[in-house]
Amino acid sequence: MIAALFLRRLNRRINRVPSPTLAFGTPWVTVMLFSLAPILPIVASAPVMPPLGFMLLLAWRQVRPGLLPVWAGAPLGMFDDMFSGQPFGSAVLLWTLAAIVLDLYEARFPFRHFLFDWLVSSIMVCAYLALSLVFANAAGASASVLVIAPQALTSILLLPLMGRLVSALDRFRLLPFVEVG
């Protein structure tokens, strides 16, 4: 009886491997999908939508540090620039700098705590929002720093959820499938 249950469970695992397409493509596709959030039809008098693509990039880099390369900030930032309404090149610069900072952070602190990761991500998101405001004001907008306060608060509160989402997506990307051939 026990041997039959063991063999049945073992047969479900034999000849099954994670899909390389899912394993390598999931982080890229999810960050790009979350970068499309600014085109959602949300009517607001001030920016309240957090930078979901950037936050997901931070979450992927913190949950799975070696999965996205350091240079991933440039193409993903370029994709985000197409839909965010920011001056073109601002996300390329800021996402690349964030990836470099997270790489240095990972090298300095290989063993971390959840609260420390949340603090680092919160600082990076607030700096990203502030520098995005600087770039937007340099391109002709005229907004004060207080305008991004609700957006920053929403972003800080959503960061743990992004980490949980990335953990679930990481389990999804490593699902074993039947290997054919």
C-alpha positions in Angstrom: 0.0 0.0 0.0 2.7 2.5 1.0 4.9 1.3 -1.8 2.1 1.8 -4.3 1.6 5.4 -3.1 5.3 6.0 -3.3 5.6 4.6 -6.8 2.5 6.7 -8.0 4.0 9.8 -6.5 7.4 9.0 -8.1 5.9 8.4 -11.5 4.4 12.0 -11.4 8.0 13.3 -11.1 9.8 11.1 -13.6 10.6 12.7 -16.9 9.5 16.2 -15.8 11.7 19.4 -15.9 11.0 23.1 -15.8 10.3 24.7 -19.1 13.4 26.9 -20.1 11.0 29.4 -21.7 9.0 29.8 -18.5 12.2 29.7 -16.3 13.9 32.5 -18.1 11.0 34.5 -19.6 8.7 34.9 -16.6 10.6 37.7 -14.9 11.0 39.7 -18.1 7.4 39.3 -19.2 5.9 40.1 -15.8 8.0 43.2 -15.4 6.9 44.4 -18.8 3.2 43.6 -18.1 3.4 45.5 -14.9 5.0 48.4 -16.7 1.8 48.7 -18.8 -0.1 49.8 -15.7 0.0 53.5 -16.6 -2.3 52.8 -19.6 -5.0 51.5 -17.4 -8.1 53.8 -17.4 -7.8 55.3 -13.9 -8.9 58.8 -13.4 -7.1 60.7 -10.6 -6.1 64.4 -10.0 -2.7 63.3 -8.7 -0.4 60.4 -9.4 -1.5 57.6 -7.2 -0.5 54.6 -9.3 2.7 53.2 -7.9 5.5 52.4 -10.4 4.5 48.7 -10.5 7.1 47.6 -13.2 9.9 49.2 -11.2 8.7 47.6 -8.0 8.5 44.2 -9.6 12.0 44.6 -10.9 13.2 45.4 -7.4 11.2 42.4 -6.0 12.7 40.0 -8.6 16.2 41.3 -7.9 15.7 40.8 -4.1 13.9 37.4 -4.2 16.0 35.9 -6.9 19.2 38.0 -7.0 21.0 36.3 -9.9 18.0 35.7 -12.2 17.9 39.1 -13.9 21.3 40.4 -15.0 22.4 43.8 -14.0 22.0 45.1 -17.5 18.3 44.1 -17.5 17.4 47.6 -16.2 18.2 49.2 -19.5 15.8 47.3 -21.8 13.1 47.0 -19.2 13.4 50.7 -18.4 13.2 51.5 -22.2 10.0 49.5 -22.4 8.6 51.3 -19.3 9.5 54.7 -20.9 7.3 54.0 -23.8 4.2 53.7 -21.6 4.9 55.8 -18.5 4.7 59.3 -20.0 8.1 60.2 -18.5 10.8 61.8 -20.7 12.3 59.0 -22.7 15.5 57.7 -21.1 14.6 58.5 -17.6 13.6 55.0 -16.7 16.5 53.6 -18.6 18.9 55.5 -16.4 17.0 55.0 -13.1 16.3 51.3 -13.6 19.9 50.7 -14.6 21.2 52.6 -11.6 18.7 50.7 -9.3 20.0 47.3 -10.7 23.6 48.4 -10.1 22.8 49.5 -6.5 20.9 46.2 -5.8 23.9 44.3 -7.2 26.2 46.1 -4.9 23.8 45.7 -2.0 23.6 41.9 -2.7 27.4 41.7 -2.7 27.7 43.6 0.5 24.9 41.9 2.4 24.4 38.3 1.1 22.3 37.4 4.1 19.5 39.8 4.8 16.3 40.3 6.8 12.8 41.1 5.4 12.7 44.5 7.1 16.1 45.5 5.8 15.0 44.5 2.2 11.8 46.5 2.7 13.7 49.5 3.9 16.1 49.4 0.9 13.3 48.9 -1.5 11.3 51.8 0.1 14.3 54.1 -0.2 14.9 53.1 -3.8 11.2 53.6 -4.8 11.0 57.0 -3.1 14.3 58.0 -4.8 12.9 56.7 -8.1 9.7 58.8 -7.7 11.6 61.9 -6.7 14.1 61.6 -9.5 11.2 60.9 -12.0 9.6 64.1 -10.7 12.8 66.0 -11.3 13.1 64.6 -14.9 9.4 65.5 -15.5 9.9 69.0 -14.2 13.0 69.5 -16.3 11.0 68.5 -19.4 8.3 71.2 -18.7 6.1 70.0 -15.9 5.7 72.0 -12.8 4.7 69.8 -9.8 5.8 69.9 -6.2 7.2 67.1 -4.2 4.0 66.8 -2.2 2.2 65.5 -5.3 4.0 62.2 -5.2 3.5 61.6 -1.4 0.4 59.4 -1.9 2.1 57.5 -4.6 5.2 57.0 -2.4 3.1 55.8 0.5 1.1 53.4 -1.7 4.3 52.1 -3.2 5.9 51.5 0.2 2.9 49.6 1.5 2.7 47.4 -1.7 6.3 46.3 -1.6 5.8 43.2 0.6 2.9 42.2 -1.7 5.2 42.4 -4.6 7.7 40.2 -2.9 4.9 37.6 -2.3 3.8 37.9 -5.9 7.3 37.3 -7.1 7.6 34.2 -4.8 4.4 32.8 -6.3 5.6 33.6 -9.9 8.9 32.0 -9.1 7.1 28.8 -8.1 5.1 29.0 -11.3 8.2 29.5 -13.5 9.8 26.3 -12.0 6.8 24.0 -12.5 7.9 20.7 -13.9 6.5 19.7 -17.3 6.8 16.4 -19.2 10.0 16.4 -21.2 9.4 15.2 -24.7 12.2 13.8 -26.8 
